[in-house]
Amino acid sequence: MVSSSFDSERAYDDGQFTARTIFESTRMKVVLGYFEPGQFIPVHAPESDVTVAVQSGTATVRDGNEEYDVTPGDVVVVAAGTERGIRADDAERMESLLVTAPPPTDEEHDPVRMGIRENTFDPRTG
């Protein structure tokens, strides 16, 4: 069994969101995400389902062409192959649990790395 907590894993980075992997297998990956205000996971579309459970703060989740505001206690799921991204609101830090199944490939995360490098939420549109 793997056990952790938001408190014990908490880490923030002024440059980009922090992802603390607490479990990973070939079938799923479990990450605690820590976002400073305005930080984001850029839009990408891996062939994995993702569940986002908001612990604290508020954010916007992209699901295809739609965007949804999420608050503490909200749980959303975005299907595999669907463009998705998460952007913390500008007013406060945001913490969330992210579960992907199966874990995205390194290649599928290329748009994430590009978006972070270019400081662009949707690297396809700028």
N, C-alpha and C positions, 0 to 999 in steps of 0.2 A: 504494500500500500504506500502511496505517496501522499504526504500531508504537508500543507503549507498554509500561509495566510497572506492577505493583502498587507498586513502590518509588517510581517517578517520579510517580505520580498520588496517592499516599497523602495523605489529609486526613481529619481527624476533626472532628466538631462535637459539643459537649456537648448541644446541643438536639435533634438528630435525626441519623439515619443520613446519610452523605454518598454521593451518587451522582455519579461522574465519568464522563461520557459520552465514550467514546473513538472511537465511530463511530456514525453514524445515516444511514439511507437510508429510502426508502418501504417497503423490504422487511424491514429489521431494525435493531435498536438494540443496541449493545454498551456495557455499563456496568460499571465497577468499583465495588463497594459496600464501604463502610467503616462498621462498626458499633461503637459503644462498647458495653460490657456492657449487656444489656437493651434496646437499641434495636431498632426493628423497621420493616418495611414493612407497613403495615396491610393487612388482608384486603380484596381486591377481585377482580373477575372479568372482566378485559378479554378481548376476542376476539383474543388472541394467545397463542401458545405461549411458555413461558419455560423456559430452561435455567439452572440454578444450579450453579456449580462452586465448591466451598468451597476457598479457598486456605489460610486459617488460622482458628483458633478453632472454636467449635461453635455450632450453632443448631438451631432447630426450624423446619421448613417445613410449612405448611398446604397440603394438597392435598384440596380438597373438605371432607369432614367428618373426614378423617384428619390426624394430625400425625406427622411423621417427624423423628427426630434425625439431624443430619448433622455430619460431622467432616471435617478436611482430607483432600482427595483425592476426596471424594464428589461425584458429579454426579447431579442429579435434574432431571426434566423434568415440568412441569405443563402439561396441554393447555389450549388456548384455551377460554374460557368457564367454566373451573373456578375456584372461589374459591381464592385463594392468598394467602399472606403469609409473611414470614420474620421470625423473632425471634431475635436473638443471645442466647446464654445469659448469665446474670448474672455469671459468673465471669471472662470475658475478652473482649477485642476479637475481632471476626470480620471477615474479608475474603472477598469472593466475586466471581466473574465472573457477570454476568447478561446473557443474550442473549434478547431478545424478538423474535418474528417473527409478524406485522408489529408495528411499534411501537404501543403503546397510544395511544388518542386522549386529548386533554386531558380530555374528559368522563369517560372510563373511569377516570381517575386522581382524580376527585373524592372517592371514598371514602378514598384514600390521604391526600389533603390534610386531610380531616375527621379521620381517625384520628390524624394527627400533631398537629393543632390541639388535639384532645381528649385526647391521650396515651392512645389506646385501640387495642389491637391489632386488635380486630374491631369496627369502628364501627357495625355493624348490631346488635350485641347489647350494646354498652357495656362 
